[in-house]
Amino acid sequence: MRIAYDGRFSLKLSSEDVYIREKQKEFEDLLSEKIDPEEFIKTVLSHYTDFNYIVFQSLISERFVQFASINQELILDFPLASQNKDRKVTVSLIRLLKEYGFKEPKNLKIPINPKEFSRRQAIKMKVINADFGEDIEETADFVKSIFSKIYNLPLNQITVILG
């Protein structure tokens, strides 16, 4: 169960699924109000500890970027299969991570410290994981950079999927 403060000194109890659906609707409503895309991303990320994952999905292509919330930290979870097969995306993503100051320690399977990233074989595909710690501002800027610099897609054409 979740306990949420609703701003009127009362409590609302809801199940995890109901809470996620309510937040999903709340974020979709923000999009329909034509909120600034960068503000939208920051708003969603500011709730990252409430979810297991957050996916920013393009509305005009199959492209997306997803983050897991693990131990109170934002972890990029970027699959290198299916939609990201092309080597150009992988090379561009690694270059972008390095521009943001991320390091790739040798023999690291999963990043354990902020500002580290790793490439690993997951169950069915290769993934890149990067630990953004609790830095919402940098994570939001990184999402913006992926859509604009790597995918070449407009930021105002994204939605969010929560889980």
ZAZAKOL-444555 format. One record per residue (C-alpha): chain; x, y, z; residue in one letter. Coordinates in steps of 0.05 Angstrom, whole numbers, plus 5000, padded with zeros to 4 digits. Example, Ala and Ser with C-alpha at 12.3 -4.5 7.8 and 13.67 -1.06 7.14 Angstrom:
2
<site><chain>A</chain><xx>5246</xx><yy>4910</yy><zz>5156</zz><res>A</res></site>
<site><chain>A</chain><xx>5273</xx><yy>4979</yy><zz>5143</zz><res>S</res></site>
//
This chain:
163
<site><chain>A</chain><xx>5000</xx><yy>5000</yy><zz>5000</zz><res>M</res></site>
<site><chain>A</chain><xx>5022</xx><yy>5072</yy><zz>4988</zz><res>R</res></site>
<site><chain>A</chain><xx>5006</xx><yy>5130</yy><zz>5033</zz><res>I</res></site>
<site><chain>A</chain><xx>5003</xx><yy>5196</yy><zz>4995</zz><res>A</res></site>
<site><chain>A</chain><xx>4994</xx><yy>5266</yy><zz>5024</zz><res>Y</res></site>
<site><chain>A</chain><xx>4942</xx><yy>5302</yy><zz>4982</zz><res>D</res></site>
<site><chain>A</chain><xx>4956</xx><yy>5373</yy><zz>5007</zz><res>G</res></site>
<site><chain>A</chain><xx>4896</xx><yy>5377</yy><zz>5055</zz><res>R</res></site>
<site><chain>A</chain><xx>4923</xx><yy>5340</yy><zz>5116</zz><res>F</res></site>
<site><chain>A</chain><xx>4888</xx><yy>5276</yy><zz>5098</zz><res>S</res></site>
<site><chain>A</chain><xx>4916</xx><yy>5209</yy><zz>5075</zz><res>L</res></site>
<site><chain>A</chain><xx>4898</xx><yy>5167</yy><zz>5016</zz><res>K</res></site>
<site><chain>A</chain><xx>4914</xx><yy>5093</yy><zz>5015</zz><res>L</res></site>
<site><chain>A</chain><xx>4920</xx><yy>5058</yy><zz>4948</zz><res>S</res></site>
<site><chain>A</chain><xx>4951</xx><yy>4996</yy><zz>4919</zz><res>S</res></site>
<site><chain>A</chain><xx>5016</xx><yy>5000</yy><zz>4878</zz><res>E</res></site>
<site><chain>A</chain><xx>4979</xx><yy>4988</yy><zz>4812</zz><res>D</res></site>
<site><chain>A</chain><xx>4926</xx><yy>5041</yy><zz>4827</zz><res>V</res></site>
<site><chain>A</chain><xx>4980</xx><yy>5091</yy><zz>4847</zz><res>Y</res></site>
<site><chain>A</chain><xx>5019</xx><yy>5078</yy><zz>4783</zz><res>I</res></site>
<site><chain>A</chain><xx>4957</xx><yy>5087</yy><zz>4740</zz><res>R</res></site>
<site><chain>A</chain><xx>4940</xx><yy>5152</yy><zz>4776</zz><res>E</res></site>
<site><chain>A</chain><xx>5010</xx><yy>5179</yy><zz>4765</zz><res>K</res></site>
<site><chain>A</chain><xx>5009</xx><yy>5157</yy><zz>4693</zz><res>Q</res></site>
<site><chain>A</chain><xx>4944</xx><yy>5195</yy><zz>4682</zz><res>K</res></site>
<site><chain>A</chain><xx>4972</xx><yy>5256</yy><zz>4719</zz><res>E</res></site>
<site><chain>A</chain><xx>5033</xx><yy>5257</yy><zz>4674</zz><res>F</res></site>
<site><chain>A</chain><xx>4991</xx><yy>5247</yy><zz>4611</zz><res>E</res></site>
<site><chain>A</chain><xx>4948</xx><yy>5306</yy><zz>4633</zz><res>D</res></site>
<site><chain>A</chain><xx>5011</xx><yy>5349</yy><zz>4640</zz><res>L</res></site>
<site><chain>A</chain><xx>5030</xx><yy>5331</yy><zz>4569</zz><res>L</res></site>
<site><chain>A</chain><xx>4961</xx><yy>5351</yy><zz>4544</zz><res>S</res></site>
<site><chain>A</chain><xx>4970</xx><yy>5418</yy><zz>4578</zz><res>E</res></site>
<site><chain>A</chain><xx>5031</xx><yy>5429</yy><zz>4533</zz><res>K</res></site>
<site><chain>A</chain><xx>5081</xx><yy>5433</yy><zz>4590</zz><res>I</res></site>
<site><chain>A</chain><xx>5152</xx><yy>5449</yy><zz>4570</zz><res>D</res></site>
<site><chain>A</chain><xx>5184</xx><yy>5381</yy><zz>4551</zz><res>P</res></site>
<site><chain>A</chain><xx>5245</xx><yy>5393</yy><zz>4595</zz><res>E</res></site>
<site><chain>A</chain><xx>5201</xx><yy>5410</yy><zz>4654</zz><res>E</res></site>
<site><chain>A</chain><xx>5159</xx><yy>5348</yy><zz>4640</zz><res>F</res></site>
<site><chain>A</chain><xx>5220</xx><yy>5303</yy><zz>4642</zz><res>I</res></site>
<site><chain>A</chain><xx>5244</xx><yy>5334</yy><zz>4708</zz><res>K</res></site>
<site><chain>A</chain><xx>5175</xx><yy>5328</yy><zz>4738</zz><res>T</res></site>
<site><chain>A</chain><xx>5170</xx><yy>5254</yy><zz>4721</zz><res>V</res></site>
<site><chain>A</chain><xx>5241</xx><yy>5240</yy><zz>4745</zz><res>L</res></site>
<site><chain>A</chain><xx>5228</xx><yy>5276</yy><zz>4811</zz><res>S</res></site>
<site><chain>A</chain><xx>5182</xx><yy>5217</yy><zz>4827</zz><res>H</res></site>
<site><chain>A</chain><xx>5231</xx><yy>5162</yy><zz>4806</zz><res>Y</res></site>
<site><chain>A</chain><xx>5233</xx><yy>5130</yy><zz>4875</zz><res>T</res></site>
<site><chain>A</chain><xx>5158</xx><yy>5116</yy><zz>4869</zz><res>D</res></site>
<site><chain>A</chain><xx>5169</xx><yy>5068</yy><zz>4810</zz><res>F</res></site>
<site><chain>A</chain><xx>5210</xx><yy>5009</yy><zz>4789</zz><res>N</res></site>
<site><chain>A</chain><xx>5222</xx><yy>5039</yy><zz>4721</zz><res>Y</res></site>
<site><chain>A</chain><xx>5208</xx><yy>5101</yy><zz>4678</zz><res>I</res></site>
<site><chain>A</chain><xx>5209</xx><yy>5099</yy><zz>4602</zz><res>V</res></site>
<site><chain>A</chain><xx>5210</xx><yy>5161</yy><zz>4559</zz><res>F</res></site>
<site><chain>A</chain><xx>5180</xx><yy>5139</yy><zz>4492</zz><res>Q</res></site>
<site><chain>A</chain><xx>5177</xx><yy>5176</yy><zz>4426</zz><res>S</res></site>
<site><chain>A</chain><xx>5107</xx><yy>5185</yy><zz>4399</zz><res>L</res></site>
<site><chain>A</chain><xx>5132</xx><yy>5185</yy><zz>4327</zz><res>I</res></site>
<site><chain>A</chain><xx>5181</xx><yy>5127</yy><zz>4328</zz><res>S</res></site>
<site><chain>A</chain><xx>5200</xx><yy>5064</yy><zz>4366</zz><res>E</res></site>
<site><chain>A</chain><xx>5256</xx><yy>5100</yy><zz>4402</zz><res>R</res></site>
<site><chain>A</chain><xx>5258</xx><yy>5104</yy><zz>4478</zz><res>F</res></site>
<site><chain>A</chain><xx>5303</xx><yy>5112</yy><zz>4538</zz><res>V</res></site>
<site><chain>A</chain><xx>5290</xx><yy>5077</yy><zz>4603</zz><res>Q</res></site>
<site><chain>A</chain><xx>5313</xx><yy>5082</yy><zz>4675</zz><res>F</res></site>
<site><chain>A</chain><xx>5306</xx><yy>5034</yy><zz>4733</zz><res>A</res></site>
<site><chain>A</chain><xx>5300</xx><yy>5058</yy><zz>4804</zz><res>S</res></site>
<site><chain>A</chain><xx>5348</xx><yy>5015</yy><zz>4844</zz><res>I</res></site>
<site><chain>A</chain><xx>5370</xx><yy>5029</yy><zz>4915</zz><res>N</res></site>
<site><chain>A</chain><xx>5345</xx><yy>5101</yy><zz>4910</zz><res>Q</res></site>
<site><chain>A</chain><xx>5386</xx><yy>5114</yy><zz>4848</zz><res>E</res></site>
<site><chain>A</chain><xx>5369</xx><yy>5126</yy><zz>4775</zz><res>L</res></site>
<site><chain>A</chain><xx>5401</xx><yy>5072</yy><zz>4731</zz><res>I</res></site>
<site><chain>A</chain><xx>5400</xx><yy>5079</yy><zz>4656</zz><res>L</res></site>
<site><chain>A</chain><xx>5379</xx><yy>5011</yy><zz>4627</zz><res>D</res></site>
<site><chain>A</chain><xx>5392</xx><yy>5016</yy><zz>4552</zz><res>F</res></site>
<site><chain>A</chain><xx>5379</xx><yy>4954</yy><zz>4511</zz><res>P</res></site>
<site><chain>A</chain><xx>5425</xx><yy>4945</yy><zz>4451</zz><res>L</res></site>
<site><chain>A</chain><xx>5378</xx><yy>4896</yy><zz>4416</zz><res>A</res></site>
<site><chain>A</chain><xx>5315</xx><yy>4908</yy><zz>4374</zz><res>S</res></site>
<site><chain>A</chain><xx>5307</xx><yy>4983</yy><zz>4366</zz><res>Q</res></site>
<site><chain>A</chain><xx>5380</xx><yy>4998</yy><zz>4381</zz><res>N</res></site>
<site><chain>A</chain><xx>5415</xx><yy>4947</yy><zz>4336</zz><res>K</res></site>
<site><chain>A</chain><xx>5455</xx><yy>4997</yy><zz>4297</zz><res>D</res></site>
<site><chain>A</chain><xx>5525</xx><yy>5007</yy><zz>4321</zz><res>R</res></site>
<site><chain>A</chain><xx>5520</xx><yy>5082</yy><zz>4310</zz><res>K</res></site>
<site><chain>A</chain><xx>5470</xx><yy>5088</yy><zz>4368</zz><res>V</res></site>
<site><chain>A</chain><xx>5515</xx><yy>5047</yy><zz>4414</zz><res>T</res></site>
<site><chain>A</chain><xx>5577</xx><yy>5087</yy><zz>4397</zz><res>V</res></site>
<site><chain>A</chain><xx>5539</xx><yy>5153</yy><zz>4404</zz><res>S</res></site>
<site><chain>A</chain><xx>5510</xx><yy>5132</yy><zz>4471</zz><res>L</res></site>
<site><chain>A</chain><xx>5579</xx><yy>5114</yy><zz>4499</zz><res>I</res></site>
<site><chain>A</chain><xx>5608</xx><yy>5179</yy><zz>4473</zz><res>R</res></site>
<site><chain>A</chain><xx>5550</xx><yy>5217</yy><zz>4506</zz><res>L</res></site>
<site><chain>A</chain><xx>5560</xx><yy>5182</yy><zz>4572</zz><res>L</res></site>
<site><chain>A</chain><xx>5634</xx><yy>5200</yy><zz>4570</zz><res>K</res></site>
<site><chain>A</chain><xx>5616</xx><yy>5273</yy><zz>4555</zz><res>E</res></site>
<site><chain>A</chain><xx>5575</xx><yy>5271</yy><zz>4619</zz><res>Y</res></site>
<site><chain>A</chain><xx>5636</xx><yy>5247</yy><zz>4657</zz><res>G</res></site>
<site><chain>A</chain><xx>5618</xx><yy>5173</yy><zz>4662</zz><res>F</res></site>
<site><chain>A</chain><xx>5674</xx><yy>5122</yy><zz>4668</zz><res>K</res></site>
<site><chain>A</chain><xx>5673</xx><yy>5049</yy><zz>4647</zz><res>E</res></site>
<site><chain>A</chain><xx>5713</xx><yy>5010</yy><zz>4698</zz><res>P</res></site>
<site><chain>A</chain><xx>5743</xx><yy>4945</yy><zz>4672</zz><res>K</res></site>
<site><chain>A</chain><xx>5708</xx><yy>4880</yy><zz>4689</zz><res>N</res></site>
<site><chain>A</chain><xx>5647</xx><yy>4916</yy><zz>4718</zz><res>L</res></site>
<site><chain>A</chain><xx>5582</xx><yy>4878</yy><zz>4704</zz><res>K</res></site>
<site><chain>A</chain><xx>5534</xx><yy>4928</yy><zz>4737</zz><res>I</res></site>
<site><chain>A</chain><xx>5552</xx><yy>4999</yy><zz>4756</zz><res>P</res></site>
<site><chain>A</chain><xx>5557</xx><yy>5006</yy><zz>4831</zz><res>I</res></site>
<site><chain>A</chain><xx>5576</xx><yy>5079</yy><zz>4838</zz><res>N</res></site>
<site><chain>A</chain><xx>5547</xx><yy>5142</yy><zz>4807</zz><res>P</res></site>
<site><chain>A</chain><xx>5582</xx><yy>5164</yy><zz>4743</zz><res>K</res></site>
<site><chain>A</chain><xx>5599</xx><yy>5092</yy><zz>4723</zz><res>E</res></site>
<site><chain>A</chain><xx>5572</xx><yy>5053</yy><zz>4664</zz><res>F</res></site>
<site><chain>A</chain><xx>5578</xx><yy>4982</yy><zz>4639</zz><res>S</res></site>
<site><chain>A</chain><xx>5562</xx><yy>4940</yy><zz>4579</zz><res>R</res></site>
<site><chain>A</chain><xx>5536</xx><yy>4871</yy><zz>4596</zz><res>R</res></site>
<site><chain>A</chain><xx>5498</xx><yy>4812</yy><zz>4570</zz><res>Q</res></site>
<site><chain>A</chain><xx>5429</xx><yy>4809</yy><zz>4602</zz><res>A</res></site>
<site><chain>A</chain><xx>5383</xx><yy>4750</yy><zz>4595</zz><res>I</res></site>
<site><chain>A</chain><xx>5364</xx><yy>4760</yy><zz>4522</zz><res>K</res></site>
<site><chain>A</chain><xx>5403</xx><yy>4820</yy><zz>4499</zz><res>M</res></site>
<site><chain>A</chain><xx>5462</xx><yy>4865</yy><zz>4511</zz><res>K</res></site>
<site><chain>A</chain><xx>5450</xx><yy>4927</yy><zz>4553</zz><res>V</res></site>
<site><chain>A</chain><xx>5486</xx><yy>4989</yy><zz>4576</zz><res>I</res></site>
<site><chain>A</chain><xx>5474</xx><yy>5009</yy><zz>4648</zz><res>N</res></site>
<site><chain>A</chain><xx>5495</xx><yy>5076</yy><zz>4677</zz><res>A</res></site>
<site><chain>A</chain><xx>5487</xx><yy>5100</yy><zz>4748</zz><res>D</res></site>
<site><chain>A</chain><xx>5461</xx><yy>5172</yy><zz>4752</zz><res>F</res></site>
<site><chain>A</chain><xx>5454</xx><yy>5169</yy><zz>4827</zz><res>G</res></site>
<site><chain>A</chain><xx>5401</xx><yy>5217</yy><zz>4851</zz><res>E</res></site>
<site><chain>A</chain><xx>5417</xx><yy>5272</yy><zz>4801</zz><res>D</res></site>
<site><chain>A</chain><xx>5351</xx><yy>5290</yy><zz>4769</zz><res>I</res></site>
<site><chain>A</chain><xx>5377</xx><yy>5352</yy><zz>4733</zz><res>E</res></site>
<site><chain>A</chain><xx>5434</xx><yy>5314</yy><zz>4699</zz><res>E</res></site>
<site><chain>A</chain><xx>5388</xx><yy>5255</yy><zz>4683</zz><res>T</res></site>
<site><chain>A</chain><xx>5336</xx><yy>5301</yy><zz>4651</zz><res>A</res></site>
<site><chain>A</chain><xx>5390</xx><yy>5336</yy><zz>4610</zz><res>D</res></site>
<site><chain>A</chain><xx>5416</xx><yy>5267</yy><zz>4588</zz><res>F</res></site>
<site><chain>A</chain><xx>5346</xx><yy>5246</yy><zz>4565</zz><res>V</res></site>
<site><chain>A</chain><xx>5341</xx><yy>5310</yy><zz>4525</zz><res>K</res></site>
<site><chain>A</chain><xx>5409</xx><yy>5296</yy><zz>4494</zz><res>S</res></site>
<site><chain>A</chain><xx>5391</xx><yy>5225</yy><zz>4474</zz><res>I</res></site>
<site><chain>A</chain><xx>5328</xx><yy>5248</yy><zz>4438</zz><res>F</res></site>
<site><chain>A</chain><xx>5360</xx><yy>5308</yy><zz>4405</zz><res>S</res></site>
<site><chain>A</chain><xx>5432</xx><yy>5285</yy><zz>4391</zz><res>K</res></site>
<site><chain>A</chain><xx>5426</xx><yy>5210</yy><zz>4382</zz><res>I</res></site>
<site><chain>A</chain><xx>5355</xx><yy>5198</yy><zz>4358</zz><res>Y</res></site>
<site><chain>A</chain><xx>5346</xx><yy>5266</yy><zz>4324</zz><res>N</res></site>
<site><chain>A</chain><xx>5275</xx><yy>5268</yy><zz>4349</zz><res>L</res></site>
<site><chain>A</chain><xx>5235</xx><yy>5327</yy><zz>4377</zz><res>P</res></site>
<site><chain>A</chain><xx>5230</xx><yy>5329</yy><zz>4452</zz><res>L</res></site>
<site><chain>A</chain><xx>5158</xx><yy>5353</yy><zz>4448</zz><res>N</res></site>
<site><chain>A</chain><xx>5137</xx><yy>5286</yy><zz>4418</zz><res>Q</res></site>
<site><chain>A</chain><xx>5150</xx><yy>5241</yy><zz>4478</zz><res>I</res></site>
<site><chain>A</chain><xx>5107</xx><yy>5206</yy><zz>4529</zz><res>T</res></site>
<site><chain>A</chain><xx>5123</xx><yy>5167</yy><zz>4592</zz><res>V</res></site>
<site><chain>A</chain><xx>5109</xx><yy>5095</yy><zz>4614</zz><res>I</res></site>
<site><chain>A</chain><xx>5114</xx><yy>5078</yy><zz>4688</zz><res>L</res></site>
<site><chain>A</chain><xx>5121</xx><yy>5013</yy><zz>4722</zz><res>G</res></site>
//
